[in-house]
Amino acid sequence: MAHAYTPGLRVTGHAVIRRERRLPLKGEVLARIGDAVDADTVVARTELPGNVQTINVASRLALDPARVPDSLVAPVGSAVAKGDAIAEGKSLFGLMKQRVEAPVAGTIESVSPVTGQVILREAPIPVEVHAYVRGTVAEVIEGEGVVVEAVGALIQGIFGVGGETFGPLRIAAAAPDEELAAARLSAEHRGAVVVGGSYVSYATLMRARELGVAAVVVGGFDDGGLKRLLGRDLGVAITGAEDLGLTLVLTEGFGRIRMADRTWRLLAAHEGRQASVSGATQIRAGVLRPEIVIPGVGERSGDATSVGRRETASDGGAGIEIGSLLRVIREPFFGRIGRVTALPAELQPLETEARVRVMEVEFADDGARAIVPRANVERIED
Amino acid sequence: MDPRPFDTAHIRSILATDCGSTTTKAILIERRGDAFRLIVRGEAPTTVEAPFEDVTRGVLNAVREVEELAGRRILDGDRIVSPQTADVGVDLYVSTSSAGGGLQMTVSGLVLQMTGESAQRAALGAGAIVMDVIALNDGRRPHEKIRRLRQLRPDMILLSGGTDGGDVRRVAEMAEILLAADPRARLGAGYQLPVIYAGNKDAAGVVRETLAEKTALSVVPNLRPAMERENLGPARDAIHELFMEHVMAHAPGYKKLMTWSPVPIMPTPGAVGIIIEAIARRDGRSVVGVDIGGATTDVFSVFGGVFNRTVSANLGMSYSVSNVMAEAGLANILRWVPFAVDEEDLRNRVKNKMIRPTTIPQTLEDLVIEQAIAREALRLAFEQHKALAVGLKGVQTERTISDIMSQSASGATLVDLLDLGLLVGSGGVLSHAPRRAQAALMMIDAFLPEGLTHLAVDSIFMAPQLGVLSTVHEAAATQVFEHDCLVRLGAVLAPIGAGRAGQSCVTVEVRGPGGSGAPVRIAYGELVLLPLPEEGVVRVVATPERGFDLGAGKGKPLEAEVTGGVVGLIVDARGRRPFALPDAPAARIAKLKQWHAALGLYARDI
């Protein structure tokens, strides 16, 4: 059975938002349960093992590999500086001393009597994890990190690029169907999360980057612009790790698409508040969507729902019925908004000759009616 | 479990499930007279992930749908009744699984092009996704290899390297790198990562000393005992065994599922490979199977009795559609479209499909664009397959003058399109194409078969269940595959050679029921559809003009039996070696329109 597709993007004025903040390896957790944290508070820290250098002592000293362990002057486990002797050998009847020096500073990790190699590990690389969202520490994961909890507004976008950032929300378009214009951007947007309307051009996005804008949130963007931004065609939708100088969140999709009213109203209502933004998107297996979190807003009420970072596509996907407000998400009516006027039960042939489940939609702008496959709409909330 | 199921004479009914990453599919097969037939098929969402975290829930739901559709009981509460008593239960239950992302492996060898490639073939053949191939000569420095090994969290590692009696030291070096990386398993932090060693037997002791303490090490016979010999069987078997013991046992609910079936649960693509091999063996011909999904495309082939499988992890029609555009390039997609398209608009359309993967084409133009993308996804997946399905590299061969002339050498692809007897397509864009001729032409354009090749689509993708079934009951599996799974489209006849447009290329005569019997002369550059009966066999006599070859030699006639199908016999005189579309847009569009009209491809002119 074909369902009307609802990607389950959450747009809510108040939710309990929990974000797991975890180190890549075990380390030290710096926060305790109940601590108030800001977006840039360091909550955990560790050191990644340094790079490994392999040094072929056997060949350098012309030794049998089995004799390499005896040739070490710095025993396994000892620290050496760059240029320090690691191993020594003698040649020419013991008259000439030969030595192998450390190519970098590090620790002698192991020596193999089979290959004659010495493994030298460089200094560890420090890693810190920030709280990302202003809130309180709700849980400590021993040696690994914390769970930060905040009550506030949550808006999930459909696609994003760029990592985690935060800044004050600034609305820079007059309406949700207006394009973000470069002329609206100025020095006062430095470090801000700038909200545009339906679209941002590549040139305007570059202007925002020049000005030091932290993040841009708009309805749509062109794929050609994305290619220029990333310097490559994006193949697989796994993003969030790229270093772009700013984070971009699309709330609706590619092209010019009016930002959903509900999203627009929610963002506009909190202008000036601090927002945390992540562009990280993963569309396959364990859908991860970009997000804008506005902590400390909205009243705690009975229906505030607990929201984890990973959500499945089915979340929030309420069924479609006559009168439901929806948007078409594929040509020939892509981006148009309307209400369901009929839901025929039988399969109906499309122009392609495929027989599928369809619905009749009356469009909001001109009152025209059209038949649309159920798979090609998504419900939007009134 | 009752041992009788293996006594195939007693089996009357079989239940088979495939637990996919999103859907669990169940089929019920029963013996009707002398043959086994598909009775019904049911499906339900897979329940490996939260909130259920128990794969058996999805299996039971799918089986309940089968019960409703078949109108008889199979379950007793949460238990599959087996063996069948009266009208309740089934005699055999089997299952495959690709839930939770399938089987993900890292493989390593000493030389990338030799043991590295053999190890990759072993892992792919067993149904794994190969995350990376690490080799001593892969161009990465040791610390980069170590960092990569640490980043990847595979389900298991296959370590190969060296021929028997070769250098032990370099194998030890590889084992030391692995030890320094201390890689972790993907599922469950509490168990050791399974590592299979299938390299130089003389190095097994050193590898054991290095890795036995820190990993769950299994040592099996070398997968490349000598330069000129590959022995992938033991490594593949070990992969299947460890998949059950470690990976499946740690996936939610699988321990229970494993007790329901007397046959080991198999990774889905591994099972598909088994049925493709069985069909090739039975018919004594070369077979290519392709399954194009939303995220990945799998290609299976059997040429000269050698089975190969590749998976193109990022070529597909929804999640990976944007990557098809990135890899193929816009121009290659647009060459199949018989109208002008705005590039920026197409780029945005493709990305919107990626972020909203479940939408379907509503207009004919949109369908044509989707099928153009499918051609490129299939073509690229087949290119990757041809590059891996090769003879052994590094083998000294005696070369004759003709070898040198034809540039054949060790490491040449085993894929011989002229020898290809059957091409089977599966996956939504092929199986659900509104007209079957569309599926046929997509496969022809992407694979460019030569000579005579039969075409078919797998209507509802039962190949995984039938694959695992064939390990215990080959007759039942192949009967259902032939009767209920395959939709025969007909065949394509494509002469090799190039000529001038309008020049006579081949004369074809279809003799037998449904055939016209009159010879039809076909000009170079044309695509012609000749009717075939939907079932049964006809005799085709095709005589190429001088300079064109159908496999019997230039200008030599080909006489062959052709099995009928729903599309017919497509004579593709558009040229091979090379096949090329006209460069000028107007000429290209005119040609595409002419070919589409010849096959009655679409409901209206576009």
Contacts between the chains, C-beta under 8 A, distances in Angstrom:
chain1	res1	chain2	res2	distance
A	5	B	356	6.5
A	5	B	358	4.6
A	5	B	359	6.9
A	7	B	355	7.8
A	7	B	356	6.4
A	51	B	143	4.2
A	51	B	146	8.0
A	51	B	147	7.1
A	52	B	142	6.2
A	52	B	143	4.2
A	52	B	146	5.1
A	52	B	180	5.6
A	53	B	142	7.5
A	53	B	143	6.2
A	54	B	142	4.4
A	54	B	143	7.8
A	65	B	169	7.2
A	109	B	180	7.2
A	110	B	176	7.6
A	110	B	180	7.5
A	112	B	172	6.8
A	112	B	176	5.8
A	114	B	168	7.3
A	114	B	169	6.3
A	114	B	172	4.3
A	114	B	206	5.6
A	115	B	169	5.2
A	115	B	170	7.9
A	115	B	172	5.2
A	115	B	173	4.9
A	115	B	176	6.6
A	117	B	173	6.7
A	117	B	176	6.9
A	119	B	176	7.3
A	119	B	180	6.0
A	158	B	355	5.2
A	158	B	356	7.7
A	159	B	351	7.7
A	159	B	355	5.1
A	222	B	344	6.0
A	222	B	347	7.2
A	222	B	348	6.2
A	223	B	344	7.4
A	223	B	347	3.8
A	223	B	348	5.3
A	223	B	350	7.2
A	223	B	351	4.7
A	224	B	343	7.8
A	224	B	344	5.3
A	224	B	347	5.8
A	226	B	351	7.6
A	227	B	347	7.9
A	232	B	326	7.6
A	233	B	322	7.7
A	233	B	325	6.8
A	233	B	326	3.6
A	234	B	322	6.2
A	234	B	326	7.0
A	234	B	351	7.9
A	235	B	314	6.1
A	235	B	320	7.5
A	235	B	322	6.0
A	235	B	323	3.3
A	235	B	326	4.0
A	235	B	327	6.7
A	236	B	314	5.2
A	236	B	319	7.8
A	236	B	320	6.5
A	236	B	322	7.5
A	236	B	323	5.3
A	237	B	319	7.2
A	237	B	322	6.8
A	237	B	354	5.7
A	237	B	355	6.9
A	253	B	348	7.9
A	253	B	351	7.5
A	253	B	352	5.0
A	253	B	355	6.0
A	253	B	356	7.2
A	254	B	347	7.5
A	254	B	348	4.0
A	254	B	349	7.9
A	254	B	351	4.2
A	254	B	352	5.2
A	254	B	355	7.6
A	255	B	345	7.8
A	255	B	348	4.3
A	255	B	352	7.3
A	283	B	319	5.7
A	283	B	354	6.6
A	283	B	355	6.3
A	283	B	357	7.0
A	284	B	295	5.8
A	284	B	319	4.9
A	285	B	21	6.9
A	285	B	101	5.9
A	286	B	49	7.7
A	312	B	49	7.6
A	329	B	352	7.0
A	329	B	356	5.0
A	329	B	359	5.8
A	330	B	352	7.3
A	330	B	353	7.9
A	330	B	356	7.6
A	330	B	359	4.2
A	330	B	360	7.5
A	330	B	361	7.6
A	330	B	362	6.3
A	330	B	366	7.4
A	331	B	349	6.8
A	331	B	362	6.8
A	331	B	363	6.3
A	331	B	366	5.5
A	332	B	362	6.5
A	332	B	363	5.4
A	332	B	366	7.8
A	334	B	352	7.3
A	350	B	361	7.9
A	350	B	362	5.6
A	351	B	362	6.9
A	351	B	363	5.7
A	351	B	364	5.2
A	351	B	603	7.3
A	352	B	361	5.6
A	352	B	362	7.1
A	352	B	363	7.2
A	352	B	364	5.7
A	352	B	366	7.6
A	352	B	367	4.3
A	352	B	434	5.4
A	352	B	603	7.9
A	353	B	434	3.8
A	353	B	435	6.7
A	353	B	603	5.5
A	354	B	360	6.9
A	354	B	361	7.7
A	354	B	367	7.8
A	354	B	432	7.2
A	354	B	434	4.8
A	356	B	360	6.5
A	372	B	362	7.0
A	373	B	359	7.9
A	373	B	360	5.5
A	373	B	362	5.8
A	375	B	358	5.5
A	375	B	359	5.6
A	375	B	360	5.0
A	376	B	359	4.8
A	376	B	360	6.5
A	376	B	362	6.2
A	378	B	356	7.3
